[in-house]
Amino acid sequence: MTVLNNELRHKGIRLIDAKEFQRAFELFIQYPDEPLAQFHLGEIFFNDDSEDDHLEQSFEWYKKSALGGYKHALFNLARCYEIGVGTDEDLEKARYWYLKFAEEDEPAGLHSLGRIYSRGIDGKPDLVEAYRWFYLAHNMAGYKNFFEHLKQTKKLMSEQEQERALSL
C-alpha cells in the first residue's frame, strides 16, 4: 500500500520538471521507506547535477525502490548497471534487473535484454538471444525501434539461428 497520495506525487513530479530539486527532495524525503518516493528521490538526484555524488545517490534510491517492489525502478536500476551510472558497469546485474522488469509485462524490459545480448554480457554478442528478446518485445508492443533492432539482428543471422532463437 502506498502512503504517498497522487496529489503529493504529482506535486513532486511538477517540482522535478521545474528543476526545483530541493523542494521536491523535501517533499519525497518525508516518505523514505515508500518505494514510489524512493524512485522519485532517485529521479531528483539523476537530474540534479549540483552535487558531486548525485549519480551515486540516484543509484542508491533506485535500488531501494526496486527492492521495495516499484516496477519502474527495476528499469532505471538495470540501466544504471548497464551504462555504469552511479555504480560500476555490470551487464550481468543489468540483465537480471531487465528480466525482472520484463516479468512485469513491460516490453521495454524485453527490448533491453535484446540490447544486452546484442552487445554481449561477456563481450561476445549472442545474436540468438538478442533476436529472441527483440522478437518478443516487438510482438508485445510493435514499436518501430523494436522492429528496427529485430531487422538489424536478423540481417546478421543465418536462418538456422533465427529458427533456434524462436524455438527457445
Number of C-alpha atoms within 10 A of each C-alpha: 4 10 11 16 9 10 9 14 17 11 14 24 19 13 18 22 13 10 14 15 21 12 14 23 20 12 18 22 15 11 16 14 13 20 25 27 27 26 28 24 29 28 23 28 23 19 15 18 11 9 9 9 11 19 23 18 20 27 28 20 26 31 23 22 28 25 14 17 14 20 20 16 28 29 24 25 30 32 22 25 23 24 14 17 19 18 17 11 16 17 23 16 17 26 24 15 24 28 19 19 27 22 13 13 12 19 23 20 24 28 28 26 28 30 22 24 25 22 16 17 18 12 11 10 15 16 22 23 23 26 30 25 28 30 24 18 26 22 13 15 14 13 13 10 12 24 18 13 19 22 14 11 20 19 10 12 14 11 11 9 16 19 13 14 17 14 8 8
